[in-house]
Amino acid sequence: MTTISITEQTAILAKYLELPQNGKVLAEYVWIDSEGNTRSKCRTLAKKPSSVDDLPEWNFDGSSTGQAPGHDSDVYLRPVAFYPDPFRKGENIIVLTECWNNDGTPNKFNHRHECAKLMKAHSDDEVWFGLEQEYTLFDQFDNVYAWPKGGFPAPQGPYYCGVGTGKVYARDVIEAHYRAALYAGINISGINAEVMPSQWEFQVGPCEGISMGDELWMARYLLQRVAEEFGVKISFHPKPLKGDWNGAGCHTNVSTKSMRVPGGMKDIEVALSKLAKRHKEHMLLYGADNEQRLTGRHETASIDSFSSGVANRGASIRIPRQVAKEGYGYFEDRRPASNIDPYLVTGIMVETICGSIPDADMSKEFARESSD
């Protein structure tokens, strides 16, 4: 049997990707499954849509994704946003969807629906978010990418924002994802190597309201698609490796319109007092296995108590030094884990600091997903 190199495979694929599509548009429908992973499948459209309303509803086998029983397995995909496709290019698109049951109710793993209600109700507050998505790279055999076989790299220290061989790994994957996200129109605002070797971070935002969750999910999907082409696995687990290594979080930066003007520090302080009272409710929605990360070590606060401080990365909430100096700006919630559902986190944040509404309760979203 004759084998061909990756370079030859790429050249062959390029020939087919250059073929005309005869006016058709490929639409990759993306959704979130029962375990918080993205899934996708593609369909052909007769023409490029001008709005989400032009995109057809679709469906999938929910019994294969943990979202429906086998005897009633159809789950519907309702488009909510679409983006230019950086892989197929041209007029092809990637479509973000919500999952709905056939009785007209949102699937229990669809947290976007409730979050969108809160964002709409508090649109006058103009809540801005910025999410810092940390993640860890693994090879195809589930070893931390580029770590010594059967051993460990040198202790943490030179890796954070590192430069040079032995300090950073897989920069090609990270750069490719950065360009793919920009091409797709994601408001990706930066990247950096993290404290643990083979751990990286990208930031998305500022985004207002429901678009924050949409853009983070799409950025995650793009990251995993890019990594797939390099033979690399992406882990969003908050403590991917036990021991004296940093965990992975999704620090959540938040501000309302009133916080961003002179004197806004008073509104930040009011928000912190509200967050302190609902610490336990927030922790339920801040990611699975987060107790492995929030130990009070490795730049984290304890999961059992709420705290805040200026420039303190060991607190639940960090007030940036510049914000404290100027008296207005934003705050950073350092509690969310890297595997959060951003709709849950941004939703309960708005619910807590801006107020609850009659037909949405983010705390119940956790119970709904956890039910049999």
C-alpha positions, 0 to 999 in steps of 0.5 A, spaced: 500 500 500 502 506 498 502 512 503 502 519 501 505 525 506 500 530 509 503 535 504 501 531 499 494 530 502 493 537 503 495 539 495 490 534 493 484 536 498 486 543 495 484 541 488 477 539 490 476 545 495 477 550 489 472 547 484 466 551 483 459 550 487 454 552 482 451 557 486 450 553 492 452 555 499 454 550 504 451 551 511 455 547 517 450 547 523 453 547 530 449 545 536 451 544 543 450 537 546 448 534 553 456 534 555 457 541 553 461 539 546 459 542 540 457 537 534 455 539 527 453 537 520 452 540 513 447 542 508 446 545 502 443 551 501 440 554 494 443 561 495 446 565 501 442 567 506 441 575 508 439 574 515 437 568 520 430 568 518 432 565 511 435 559 514 431 553 515 430 549 521 433 542 521 433 536 526 438 531 528 438 524 532 438 526 539 439 519 542 446 519 539 448 525 543 444 524 550 439 529 548 433 525 547 430 518 548 431 513 542 423 512 541 422 520 540 429 522 538 428 528 533 431 534 536 430 540 532 435 545 530 433 553 530 438 557 527 440 563 531 446 566 528 451 565 522 458 566 520 463 566 514 466 559 514 474 560 514 475 552 512 470 552 506 471 560 505 467 563 499 460 564 501 459 558 505 457 559 512 457 556 519 450 556 523 450 557 530 443 553 533 439 552 539 436 545 540 428 544 541 424 538 542 418 537 538 413 539 543 415 546 542 419 547 548 427 548 549 431 542 550 434 541 557 441 542 555 439 549 551 441 554 556 441 560 551 433 561 551 433 563 558 439 567 558 436 571 552 430 573 555 434 576 561 439 579 556 433 582 552 429 584 559 436 588 561 438 591 554 438 598 557 443 596 562 448 595 556 451 589 560 458 588 556 462 581 557 469 579 556 471 572 557 478 569 557 478 562 555 483 557 557 484 550 555 490 545 554 493 541 548 493 534 548 496 529 543 492 523 540 494 519 545 491 523 551 498 525 553 499 533 554 502 536 548 509 536 547 511 534 554 516 529 555 514 521 555 513 518 562 516 525 565 514 532 566 517 539 564 520 544 568 516 547 574 512 553 572 515 559 571 517 560 564 511 558 560 506 564 561 507 569 555 513 565 554 517 565 547 522 560 545 523 553 544 521 549 550 517 555 553 511 554 548 508 549 544 503 548 538 504 556 537 502 554 529 495 551 532 494 557 536 495 562 530 491 558 525 485 559 530 486 566 531 486 567 524 480 563 523 476 566 528 478 573 525 475 571 518 469 568 521 467 575 524 468 573 532 470 579 536 477 575 539 481 580 542 487 577 544 491 570 545 497 568 550 500 562 552 498 560 560 502 558 566 502 551 565 506 548 559 501 547 553 496 551 556 493 557 552 488 562 552 484 566 548 479 572 549 473 574 546 469 581 547 467 586 549 460 583 547 454 585 549 448 581 552 447 574 548 452 575 543 457 573 548 455 566 549 454 566 541 461 568 540 465 564 545 461 557 543 463 559 536 470 560 538 470 554 541 468 550 535 473 553 531 478 552 535 477 544 535 476 544 528 483 547 527 486 543 532 483 537 528 487 538 522 493 538 526 492 532 530 491 535 537 486 535 542 483 540 546 481 540 553 477 545 557 477 541 563 478 546 569 484 541 572 487 537 566 493 535 570 493 533 578 499 536 582 502 543 582 500 545 576 495 551 574 488 549 573 484 552 567 479 558 568 474 562 564 475 569 567 469 573 566 469 580 565 463 584 566 461 592 566 454 595 566 453 602 562 453 605 569 459 602 571 463 605 565 462 612 567 466 616 572 463 614 579 461 607 577 465 604 582 459 605 587 455 601 582 461 595 582 461 595 589 453 594 589 454 588 584 459 585 589 455 585 595 449 582 590 454 577 588 457 575 595 449 573 597 449 568 591 455 565 591 453 558 592 448 559 586 453 561 582 458 556 583 453 551 581 453 554 574 460 555 574 463 549 571 463 541 572 469 539 577 471 546 578 472 544 586 479 541 583 481 548 581 478 553 586 483 550 592 485 557 594 492 555 590 495 557 583 491 564 583 485 561 585 480 563 591 477 557 595 470 555 592 467 555 599 467 562 600 466 569 596 472 574 596 474 580 592 480 585 592 484 590 588 489 586 583 488 580 587 488 574 583 487 570 589 480 573 590 473 571 587 473 577 584 478 582 582 478 589 581 483 591 576 488 596 579 486 601 574 479 601 575 480 602 582 485 608 581 480 611 576 473 610 580 470 606 574 470 601 569 469 593 570 470 587 574 473 580 573 469 574 576 475 569 576 471 563 579 468 560 572 471 554 570 474 553 563 468 548 561 463 553 563 456 554 558 457 561 557 450 562 557 449 560 564 454 564 567 452 571 563 445 569 564 446 568 572 451 574 572 445 579 569 440 576 573 444 577 580 447 584 578 441 587 574 435 583 577 431 577 576 425 577 571 418 573 572 419 568 566 426 566 567 430 563 573 438 561 571 438 557 578 433 552 575 437 551 569 442 547 573 436 543 576 433 542 569 439 539 566 441 535 572 434 531 572 433 525 568 
